[in-house]
Amino acid sequence: MMDMDLVFGLFVVGLPLFMLAFAWAMGVWISNRHEADLAQRELAVAHILVHNTGRLQDAVTGSQPPVMITSEVTLGVDHFRGFLGQWKSLFGGQVRSYQMVLDRARREVVMRMLEQTNAMGYNAVANLRIDFADISGSALARRKAADISVLASGTAYYVATKS
């Protein structure tokens, strides 16, 4: 029979380590699945022209006048990345675990905007603007993972193709 102190020690040390490993594995799995989905969806809207400038020179209004489009995405940082981010914030420097989530959120919000543009019959977006916001408030004080909201806006145009 095992000593009760040994069992208690394994429980006290093993359970948190298991929980961290499980959180890391689930976060990686969800992130990889989302990345693969984004890559597939990006192929479907690759024909849409995107500019950060004000107005497209070759835009043809015709029966479709330019229209403003917006998209919003809210993503949460998984608990393992949140844990790493909290440790990194103690020492300072770039928090790469949060940066990966921000990049994924940016890709998702632009993807949704391009899908909306495509569905409306437009083939270009000008004056693309992306804004980030931390909507979780003081996540570190509440020991909660951060939630990031990303808003994208732009003007959808129809650009005539040159024959």
C-alpha positions as CSV (number, residue, x, y, z in Angstrom):
1,M,0.0,0.0,0.0
2,M,1.3,3.5,-0.9
3,D,2.1,5.9,1.8
4,M,-0.7,8.6,2.1
5,D,1.9,11.4,2.1
6,L,3.2,10.2,-1.3
7,V,-0.3,10.0,-2.7
8,F,-1.1,13.4,-1.4
9,G,2.1,14.8,-2.9
10,L,1.4,13.2,-6.3
11,F,-2.1,14.7,-6.2
12,V,-0.9,18.2,-5.2
13,V,1.9,18.2,-7.8
14,G,0.4,16.0,-10.5
15,L,-3.0,17.5,-10.8
16,P,-1.9,21.0,-11.6
17,L,0.7,19.7,-14.0
18,F,-1.9,17.6,-15.7
19,M,-4.3,20.5,-15.9
20,L,-1.6,22.7,-17.5
21,A,-0.7,20.0,-20.0
22,F,-4.4,19.4,-20.8
23,A,-5.0,23.2,-21.2
24,W,-1.9,23.5,-23.5
25,A,-3.0,20.5,-25.6
26,M,-6.6,21.7,-26.1
27,G,-5.3,25.3,-26.9
28,V,-2.9,24.0,-29.5
29,W,-5.6,21.7,-31.0
30,I,-8.2,24.5,-31.2
31,S,-5.7,27.0,-32.6
32,N,-4.4,24.5,-35.3
33,R,-8.0,23.7,-36.3
34,H,-8.8,27.4,-36.6
35,E,-5.6,28.1,-38.6
36,A,-6.5,25.3,-41.0
37,D,-10.0,26.6,-41.4
38,L,-8.7,30.1,-42.1
39,A,-6.3,28.9,-44.7
40,Q,-9.1,27.1,-46.6
41,R,-11.4,30.1,-46.4
42,E,-8.7,32.5,-47.6
43,L,-8.4,30.6,-50.8
44,A,-12.1,31.3,-51.6
45,V,-11.7,35.1,-51.3
46,A,-8.2,35.4,-52.7
47,H,-9.5,37.2,-55.8
48,I,-10.7,40.2,-53.7
49,L,-8.4,43.2,-53.9
50,V,-7.6,44.9,-50.5
51,H,-6.1,48.3,-50.1
52,N,-5.4,50.5,-47.1
53,T,-5.8,53.6,-49.2
54,G,-8.9,55.8,-49.3
55,R,-10.5,55.2,-52.7
56,L,-9.7,52.8,-55.4
57,Q,-8.8,54.5,-58.7
58,D,-10.3,51.8,-61.0
59,A,-13.6,51.4,-59.1
60,V,-16.7,51.3,-61.2
61,T,-19.8,52.2,-59.3
62,G,-22.5,51.3,-61.9
63,S,-25.5,49.6,-60.2
64,Q,-23.5,48.8,-57.1
65,P,-22.4,52.0,-55.3
66,P,-19.6,51.7,-52.7
67,V,-20.8,50.5,-49.4
68,M,-19.2,50.5,-45.9
69,I,-18.7,47.0,-44.4
70,T,-17.7,46.0,-40.9
71,S,-16.9,42.8,-39.1
72,E,-16.2,42.0,-35.5
73,V,-14.5,39.0,-33.8
74,T,-14.0,38.3,-30.2
75,L,-11.4,35.6,-29.2
76,G,-10.4,34.5,-25.8
77,V,-6.9,33.6,-24.8
78,D,-6.8,30.0,-23.7
79,H,-5.9,29.3,-20.1
80,F,-2.4,27.9,-20.8
81,R,-1.4,31.0,-22.9
82,G,-3.0,33.2,-20.2
83,F,-0.9,31.5,-17.6
84,L,2.3,32.0,-19.7
85,G,1.3,35.6,-20.4
86,Q,0.9,36.3,-16.7
87,W,4.3,34.9,-16.0
88,K,5.8,36.9,-18.8
89,S,4.2,40.1,-17.6
90,L,6.1,39.8,-14.3
91,F,9.4,40.0,-16.1
92,G,8.4,42.3,-19.0
93,G,8.9,41.9,-22.8
94,Q,6.8,40.7,-25.7
95,V,4.1,38.2,-24.8
96,R,4.2,35.9,-27.8
97,S,1.4,33.7,-26.6
98,Y,-1.0,36.7,-26.8
99,Q,0.5,37.8,-30.1
100,M,-0.5,34.5,-31.7
101,V,-4.1,35.0,-30.6
102,L,-4.1,38.6,-31.9
103,D,-2.8,37.5,-35.3
104,R,-5.5,34.8,-35.5
105,A,-8.2,37.3,-34.5
106,R,-7.0,39.8,-37.1
107,R,-7.0,37.1,-39.9
108,E,-10.5,36.0,-38.8
109,V,-12.0,39.5,-38.8
110,V,-10.5,40.3,-42.2
111,M,-11.8,36.9,-43.5
112,R,-15.3,37.6,-42.4
113,M,-15.2,41.0,-44.0
114,L,-14.0,39.6,-47.3
115,E,-16.6,36.9,-47.2
116,Q,-19.3,39.6,-46.7
117,T,-17.8,41.6,-49.6
118,N,-17.9,38.6,-51.8
119,A,-21.5,37.7,-50.9
120,M,-22.6,41.3,-51.7
121,G,-21.1,41.0,-55.2
122,Y,-18.1,43.3,-54.7
123,N,-14.5,42.4,-55.6
124,A,-12.4,45.0,-53.7
125,V,-12.1,46.6,-50.3
126,A,-10.5,50.0,-49.8
127,N,-9.6,52.0,-46.6
128,L,-9.3,48.8,-44.5
129,R,-9.0,49.7,-40.8
130,I,-8.5,47.2,-38.0
131,D,-8.9,48.1,-34.3
132,F,-8.2,45.9,-31.3
133,A,-9.7,46.2,-27.8
134,D,-9.2,44.2,-24.6
135,I,-12.8,43.6,-23.4
136,S,-12.0,41.5,-20.4
137,G,-11.2,44.4,-18.2
138,S,-8.6,43.6,-15.5
139,A,-8.2,40.0,-16.4
140,L,-5.1,39.5,-14.2
141,A,-6.9,40.8,-11.1
142,R,-9.8,38.4,-11.6
143,R,-7.5,35.5,-12.6
144,K,-9.3,35.1,-15.8
145,A,-8.1,34.7,-19.4
146,A,-8.1,37.8,-21.6
147,D,-10.8,38.4,-24.2
148,I,-9.8,40.3,-27.3
149,S,-12.3,42.0,-29.6
150,V,-11.2,43.0,-33.1
151,L,-13.2,45.3,-35.4
152,A,-12.5,45.8,-39.1
153,S,-14.1,48.3,-41.4
154,G,-13.7,49.3,-45.0
155,T,-15.4,50.3,-48.1
156,A,-16.5,47.6,-50.6
157,Y,-16.2,48.5,-54.3
158,Y,-16.6,46.8,-57.6
159,V,-13.4,47.1,-59.6
160,A,-13.7,46.4,-63.4
161,T,-11.2,43.9,-64.6
162,K,-9.0,44.9,-67.5
163,S,-9.6,42.8,-70.6
